[in-house]
């Protein structure tokens, strides 16, 4: 029996370790783009938004914060 592991950021199906964290392709690409573009996100709700697979796109600031909190490493991006 194959058990799918969950993305540490949003809880969707993970496809491997990206930048040091078990994550899905969506969170991997989001983190990479944000770092490469040097984007600064701002939360309109004080940084308390829910980040899950249904609401992961609702607040980019909270999603990026969770990527960093879970341990995604900017140094892995080139």
DSSP file (Angstrom, degrees, kcal/mol; ACC not computed):
  #  RESIDUE AA STRUCTURE BP1 BP2  ACC     N-H-->O    O-->H-N    N-H-->O    O-->H-N    TCO  KAPPA ALPHA  PHI   PSI    X-CA   Y-CA   Z-CA
    1    1 A X              0   0    0      0, 0.0     2,-0.6     0, 0.0     0, 0.0   0.000 360.0 360.0 360.0 128.1    0.0    0.0    0.0
    2    2 A X        -     0   0    0      2,-0.0     2,-0.6     0, 0.0     0, 0.0  -0.839 360.0-158.7 -96.7 123.9    1.4    3.4   -1.0
    3    3 A X        -     0   0    0     -2,-0.6     2,-0.3     0, 0.0     0, 0.0  -0.901  12.7-135.3-106.0 123.4    0.6    6.2    1.4
    4    4 A X        -     0   0    0     -2,-0.6     2,-0.2     1,-0.0    11,-0.1  -0.566  17.9-137.3 -75.8 135.6    0.8    9.7    0.0
    5    5 A X        -     0   0    0      9,-0.3     9,-3.2    -2,-0.3     2,-0.3  -0.636  19.4-118.0 -91.4 154.1    2.6   12.2    2.3
    6    6 A X  B     -A   13   0A   0     -2,-0.2     7,-0.2     7,-0.2     2,-0.2  -0.663  24.6-104.4 -96.5 146.4    1.2   15.7    2.8
    7    7 A X     >  -     0   0    0      5,-3.5     4,-1.3    -2,-0.3    16,-0.3  -0.460  24.2-138.8 -61.7 131.2    2.8   19.0    2.0
    8    8 A X  T  4 S+     0   0    0     14,-2.9    -1,-0.1    -2,-0.2    15,-0.1   0.694  99.3  45.2 -67.0 -18.7    4.1   20.6    5.2
    9    9 A X  T  4 S+     0   0    0     13,-0.3    -1,-0.2     3,-0.1    42,-0.1   0.927 133.6   3.6 -90.6 -55.0    2.9   24.0    4.0
   10   10 A X  T  4 S-     0   0    0     42,-0.1    43,-1.5     2,-0.1    44,-0.2   0.552  88.8-117.8-115.9 -10.6   -0.7   23.4    2.7
   11   11 A X     <  +     0   0    0     -4,-1.3     3,-0.1     1,-0.2    -3,-0.1   0.445  68.6 131.8  87.1  -1.7   -1.5   19.7    3.3
   12   12 A X  S    S-     0   0    0      1,-0.2    -5,-3.5    -6,-0.1     2,-0.3  -0.170  75.8 -64.3 -70.8 175.4   -1.9   18.8   -0.4
   13   13 A X  B     -A    6   0A   0     -7,-0.2    12,-0.3    -3,-0.1    -7,-0.2  -0.489  57.2-138.9 -66.4 125.2   -0.2   15.7   -1.7
   14   14 A X        -     0   0    0     -9,-3.2    -9,-0.3    -2,-0.3    10,-0.3  -0.530  16.3-166.8 -83.3 151.4    3.6   16.2   -1.5
   15   15 A X        -     0   0    0      8,-2.0     2,-0.3     1,-0.4     9,-0.1   0.283  61.3 -54.1-120.1   8.8    5.8   15.1   -4.3
   16   16 A X  E    S-B   23   0B   0      7,-0.7     7,-2.7   -11,-0.1     2,-0.5  -0.901  74.0 -45.3 149.3-175.0    9.2   15.3   -2.5
   17   17 A X  E     -B   22   0B   0     -2,-0.3     2,-0.5     5,-0.2     5,-0.3  -0.790  48.6-176.6 -92.1 126.5   11.5   17.5   -0.6
   18   18 A X  E >  S-B   21   0B   0      3,-2.9     3,-1.6    -2,-0.5    55,-0.1  -0.989  71.7 -13.0-126.2 123.8   12.0   21.0   -2.0
   19   19 A X  T 3  S-     0   0    0     -2,-0.5    54,-2.1     1,-0.3    -1,-0.1   0.827 133.1 -50.5  54.6  33.4   14.4   23.5   -0.4
   20   20 A X  T 3  S+     0   0    0     52,-0.2     2,-0.4     1,-0.2    -1,-0.3   0.440 120.3  96.5  91.2   2.2   14.6   21.1    2.6
   21   21 A X  E <  S-B   18   0B   0     -3,-1.6    -3,-2.9    52,-0.1     2,-0.5  -0.977  78.4-114.5-130.9 137.0   10.9   20.7    3.2
   22   22 A X  E     +B   17   0B   0     -2,-0.4   -14,-2.9    -5,-0.3     2,-0.3  -0.553  61.3 147.6 -65.0 116.9    8.4   18.0    2.2
   23   23 A X  E     -B   16   0B   0     -7,-2.7    -8,-2.0    -2,-0.5    -7,-0.7  -0.945  47.1-103.3-151.8 167.8    6.1   19.9   -0.1
   24   24 A X     >  -     0   0    0     -2,-0.3     4,-2.0   -10,-0.3   -10,-0.2  -0.387  41.4-104.6 -87.6 170.3    3.9   19.9   -3.2
   25   25 A X  H  > S+     0   0    0    -12,-0.3     4,-2.7     1,-0.2     5,-0.2   0.864 118.3  56.8 -63.8 -36.2    4.7   21.3   -6.6
   26   26 A X  H  > S+     0   0    0      2,-0.2     4,-2.4     1,-0.2    -1,-0.2   0.934 110.5  41.0 -63.2 -47.5    2.5   24.3   -6.0
   27   27 A X  H  > S+     0   0    0      2,-0.2     4,-2.4     1,-0.2     5,-0.2   0.861 114.0  54.8 -70.4 -34.8    4.2   25.4   -2.8
   28   28 A X  H  X S+     0   0    0     -4,-2.0     4,-2.2     2,-0.2    -2,-0.2   0.955 112.7  41.7 -59.0 -51.5    7.7   24.6   -4.3
   29   29 A X  H  X S+     0   0    0     -4,-2.7     4,-2.7     1,-0.2     5,-0.2   0.885 113.4  53.5 -66.5 -39.9    7.0   26.9   -7.3
   30   30 A X  H  X S+     0   0    0     -4,-2.4     4,-2.4    -5,-0.2    -1,-0.2   0.942 111.6  44.7 -60.0 -48.8    5.4   29.6   -5.2
   31   31 A X  H  X S+     0   0    0     -4,-2.4     4,-2.3     2,-0.2     5,-0.2   0.920 113.7  49.9 -63.2 -44.8    8.4   29.8   -2.8
   32   32 A X  H  X S+     0   0    0     -4,-2.2     4,-2.8    -5,-0.2     5,-0.2   0.937 112.7  46.2 -60.8 -48.4   10.9   29.7   -5.7
   33   33 A X  H  X S+     0   0    0     -4,-2.7     4,-2.5     1,-0.2     6,-0.2   0.919 111.7  51.7 -60.8 -44.6    9.2   32.5   -7.6
   34   34 A X  H  X>S+     0   0    0     -4,-2.4     5,-1.7    -5,-0.2     4,-0.8   0.903 114.2  42.8 -61.1 -42.2    8.8   34.7   -4.5
   35   35 A X  H ><5S+     0   0    0     -4,-2.3     3,-0.5     2,-0.2    -2,-0.2   0.939 115.0  48.3 -70.8 -46.8   12.5   34.4   -3.7
   36   36 A X  H 3<5S+     0   0    0     -4,-2.8    -2,-0.2     1,-0.2    -1,-0.2   0.872 116.9  42.4 -62.7 -37.0   13.7   34.9   -7.2
   37   37 A X  H 3<5S-     0   0    0     -4,-2.5    -1,-0.2    -5,-0.2    -2,-0.2   0.589 103.9-130.8 -85.4 -10.8   11.5   37.9   -7.8
   38   38 A X  T <<5 +     0   0    0     -4,-0.8    -3,-0.2    -3,-0.5     2,-0.2   0.838  40.4 178.5  65.6  33.3   12.3   39.4   -4.4
   39   39 A X      < -     0   0    0     -5,-1.7     2,-0.6    -6,-0.2    -1,-0.2  -0.450  21.8-151.7 -73.5 138.3    8.6   39.9   -3.7
   40   40 A X        -     0   0    0     -2,-0.2     2,-0.2     2,-0.0    21,-0.1  -0.950  16.0-160.0-110.1 113.0    7.5   41.4   -0.4
   41   41 A X        -     0   0    0     -2,-0.6     2,-0.4    19,-0.1    18,-0.0  -0.617   3.6-157.6 -93.2 152.5    4.0   40.2    0.6
   42   42 A X        -     0   0    0     -2,-0.2     2,-0.4     4,-0.0    19,-0.2  -0.997  10.6-138.9-132.6 130.0    1.7   42.0    3.1
   43   43 A X    >   -     0   0    0     -2,-0.4     3,-0.5     1,-0.1    16,-0.1  -0.692   2.2-157.4 -88.2 137.2   -1.1   40.3    5.0
   44   44 A X  T 3  S+     0   0    0     -2,-0.4    -1,-0.1     1,-0.2    15,-0.0   0.493  90.7  54.6 -87.8  -5.3   -4.4   42.3    5.4
   45   45 A X  T 3  S-     0   0    0      0, 0.0     3,-0.4     0, 0.0    -1,-0.2   0.085 120.7 -94.9-119.0  22.6   -5.4   40.2    8.4
   46   46 A X  S <  S-     0   0    0     -3,-0.5    -2,-0.1     1,-0.2    -4,-0.0   0.713  73.9 -65.2  76.1  19.8   -2.4   40.6   10.7
   47   47 A X  S    S+     0   0    0      1,-0.1    -1,-0.2     0, 0.0    12,-0.0   0.769 108.4 111.1  78.0  26.2   -0.6   37.4    9.6
   48   48 A X        +     0   0    0     -3,-0.4    -2,-0.1     2,-0.1     2,-0.1   0.151  37.7 136.1-118.4  18.8   -3.2   34.9   10.9
   49   49 A X        -     0   0    0      1,-0.1     2,-0.3    10,-0.0     6,-0.0  -0.356  58.4-111.4 -71.5 147.1   -4.6   33.5    7.7
   50   50 A X        -     0   0    0     -2,-0.1     2,-0.6     1,-0.0     9,-0.2  -0.580  26.9-159.0 -74.4 135.8   -5.3   29.8    7.3
   51   51 A X        +     0   0    0     -2,-0.3     2,-0.3   -42,-0.1     5,-0.1  -0.920  35.5 128.3-120.6 104.0   -3.0   28.1    4.8
   52   52 A X  S >> S-     0   0    0     -2,-0.6     4,-1.3   -41,-0.1     3,-0.6  -0.855  74.0 -84.6-142.3 179.7   -4.3   24.8    3.5
   53   53 A X  T 34 S+     0   0    0    -43,-1.5     4,-0.1    -2,-0.3   -42,-0.1   0.746 127.5  46.6 -65.6 -20.9   -4.9   23.3    0.1
   54   54 A X  T 34 S+     0   0    0    -44,-0.2    -1,-0.3     1,-0.1     3,-0.1   0.736 127.3  25.2 -88.0 -24.2   -8.3   25.0   -0.2
   55   55 A X  T X> S+     0   0    0     -3,-0.6     3,-1.4   -45,-0.1     4,-0.6   0.192  83.0 113.3-124.7  16.2   -7.1   28.4    0.9
   56   56 A X  T 3< S+     0   0    0     -4,-1.3     3,-0.2     1,-0.3     7,-0.1   0.762  81.6  48.1 -65.8 -23.7   -3.4   28.5    0.1
   57   57 A X  T 34 S+     0   0    0      1,-0.2     3,-0.3    -5,-0.1    -1,-0.3   0.500  90.4  83.8 -92.7  -3.7   -3.8   31.1   -2.6
   58   58 A X  T <4 S+     0   0    0     -3,-1.4     2,-0.4     1,-0.3    -1,-0.2   0.892 103.1  20.4 -68.7 -40.2   -5.9   33.5   -0.5
   59   59 A X     X  -     0   0    0     -4,-0.6     4,-1.9    -3,-0.2    -1,-0.3  -0.901  59.2-174.1-135.7 106.2   -3.0   35.2    1.3
   60   60 A X  H  > S+     0   0    0     -2,-0.4     4,-2.6    -3,-0.3     5,-0.2   0.826  86.3  59.1 -68.2 -31.6    0.5   35.0   -0.2
   61   61 A X  H  > S+     0   0    0    -19,-0.2     4,-2.3     2,-0.2    -1,-0.2   0.940 109.4  42.2 -63.2 -46.8    2.1   36.7    2.8
   62   62 A X  H  > S+     0   0    0      2,-0.2     4,-2.2     1,-0.2    -1,-0.2   0.855 113.8  52.6 -70.0 -34.5    0.9   33.9    5.1
   63   63 A X  H  X S+     0   0    0     -4,-1.9     4,-2.1     2,-0.2    -2,-0.2   0.929 111.8  45.5 -65.2 -44.8    1.8   31.2    2.7
   64   64 A X  H  X S+     0   0    0     -4,-2.6     4,-2.1     2,-0.2    -2,-0.2   0.905 111.7  52.6 -65.1 -41.2    5.3   32.6    2.3
   65   65 A X  H  X S+     0   0    0     -4,-2.3     4,-2.6    -5,-0.2    -1,-0.2   0.906 109.6  48.9 -60.0 -42.0    5.6   32.9    6.1
   66   66 A X  H  X S+     0   0    0     -4,-2.2     4,-2.4     2,-0.2    -1,-0.2   0.876 106.3  56.7 -68.3 -36.3    4.6   29.3    6.5
   67   67 A X  H  <>S+     0   0    0     -4,-2.1     5,-2.5     1,-0.2     4,-0.4   0.939 112.8  41.6 -56.3 -46.8    7.1   28.2    3.9
   68   68 A X  H ><5S+     0   0    0     -4,-2.1     3,-1.0     3,-0.2    -2,-0.2   0.893 112.5  53.7 -69.6 -40.0    9.8   29.8    5.9
   69   69 A X  H 3<5S+     0   0    0     -4,-2.6    -1,-0.2     1,-0.3    -2,-0.2   0.858 106.4  53.0 -62.9 -35.1    8.5   28.6    9.3
   70   70 A X  T 3<5S-     0   0    0     -4,-2.4    -1,-0.3    -5,-0.2    -2,-0.2   0.595 128.1 -98.5 -78.8  -9.4    8.5   25.1    8.0
   71   71 A X  T < 5 +     0   0    0     -3,-1.0    -3,-0.2    -4,-0.4    -2,-0.1   0.561  58.9 165.4 110.2   9.8   12.1   25.4    7.1
   72   72 A X      < -     0   0    0     -5,-2.5     2,-0.6    -6,-0.2    -1,-0.2  -0.409  31.5-139.1 -60.3 132.3   12.3   26.2    3.3
   73   73 A X    >   -     0   0    0    -54,-2.1     3,-1.5     1,-0.1     4,-0.2  -0.850  15.1-158.3-105.8 118.8   15.8   27.4    2.7
   74   74 A X  G >  S+     0   0    0     -2,-0.6     3,-1.8     1,-0.3    -1,-0.1   0.770  89.4  71.9 -61.3 -27.1   16.4   30.4    0.3
   75   75 A X  G 3  S+     0   0    0      1,-0.3    -1,-0.3   -56,-0.1   -56,-0.0   0.718  86.3  65.2 -65.5 -20.1   20.0   29.2   -0.2
   76   76 A X  G <  S+     0   0    0     -3,-1.5     2,-0.5   -57,-0.1    -1,-0.3   0.540  85.0  89.4 -78.9  -5.8   18.7   26.3   -2.3
   77   77 A X    <         0   0    0     -3,-1.8    -3,-0.0    -4,-0.2   -45,-0.0  -0.807 360.0 360.0 -98.0 128.1   17.4   28.6   -5.0
   78   78 A X              0   0    0     -2,-0.5    -1,-0.1     0, 0.0    -3,-0.0   0.334 360.0 360.0-136.6 360.0   19.8   29.5   -7.8
